[in-house]
């Protein structure tokens, strides 16, 4: 069992760092950033919440995820947003924008693909009125259907 665990960890390390890890390691002000990792076990517990409305869709979404990391900052939020965007833009062969973003846009989504599978999704958001920077980093084996379901879920949530 230990050998399998070490082999799995080695395989993960060989694939490189995810965006959140890289961003946190390059930040000179780690005390101003908060990074929370949502493990697969925590995601599994979310599925089993009694008030979850559409369990089948939620299960389908969570099955495709390996991890979720959320980075937030309330001080120097714009600076952190700009740093995160620069890190993404500095790696154009690794991350592709999921849409067209005009200059000054403060909500962006980027993906890293292996063949047709999305192995990493990064959402960057800067809310000027709350002075809040948020980066959400999802890893797993996602596809276009996952993106559609995630988008539909967010649109439905915002309507309520």
C-alpha positions, -999 to 999 in steps of 0.1 A, spaced: 0 0 0 28 24 9 45 17 -24 13 25 -43 9 57 -23 45 68 -31 41 59 -67 9 80 -69 26 109 -52 55 107 -76 32 106 -106 14 137 -93 47 155 -87 59 147 -122 29 164 -137 40 197 -122 25 222 -99 -10 234 -101 -17 271 -105 -25 277 -68 7 260 -56 28 280 -81 11 313 -73 15 308 -35 52 299 -39 59 330 -59 41 354 -35 63 375 -12 34 382 11 19 349 22 4 364 53 -19 385 31 -32 355 12 -54 327 24 -54 294 6 -79 266 14 -78 232 -2 -110 212 -5 -100 176 -5 -119 148 -23 -131 136 11 -146 170 19 -163 171 -15 -177 137 -8 -192 150 24 -208 179 5 -226 154 -18 -242 138 13 -257 170 27 -294 165 31 -302 200 16 -283 193 -16 -310 200 -43 -299 181 -74 -277 153 -60 -272 135 -94 -258 166 -111 -236 174 -80 -223 138 -80 -214 141 -117 -196 173 -112 -176 161 -81 -167 128 -97 -146 147 -123 -127 167 -97 -95 157 -79 -90 189 -59 -102 224 -54 -81 252 -40 -94 287 -32 -71 316 -27 -84 349 -13 -70 382 -3 -87 413 11 -56 435 12 -38 445 -20 -65 425 -38 -59 443 -72 -22 437 -70 -27 400 -63 -52 398 -92 -27 414 -115 0 390 -104 -22 360 -109 -32 372 -144 5 378 -152 14 343 -141 -13 328 -164 -3 351 -193 34 342 -188 24 305 -195 4 308 -228 14 272 -238 0 259 -205 -32 279 -199 -58 289 -225 -85 315 -218 -120 301 -218 -133 332 -236 -124 366 -249 -115 390 -221 -112 427 -228 -86 448 -211 -97 457 -176 -118 425 -173 -119 413 -136 -135 379 -140 -116 353 -161 -115 316 -166 -85 297 -179 -80 260 -187 -51 236 -190 -58 207 -213 -43 173 -220 -57 162 -254 -94 170 -251 -96 166 -213 -94 197 -191 -70 188 -163 -70 222 -146 -94 251 -145 -85 285 -130 -110 312 -122 -97 347 -113 -119 373 -99 -113 408 -85 -142 426 -68 -132 463 -65 -161 473 -43 -152 446 -16 -115 448 -23 -115 411 -27 -93 388 -49 -103 353 -54 -87 325 -74 -103 291 -77 -82 263 -89 -99 230 -99 -79 199 -110 -93 167 -123 -106 152 -156 -131 177 -167 -147 181 -201 -171 205 -219 -201 190 -202 -185 197 -168 -180 233 -178 -216 235 -190 -229 220 -158 -208 242 -136 -219 273 -156 -256 263 -154 -253 256 -116 -237 291 -111 -264 308 -132 -292 290 -113 -276 299 -79 -273 336 -88 -310 337 -98 -322 326 -63 
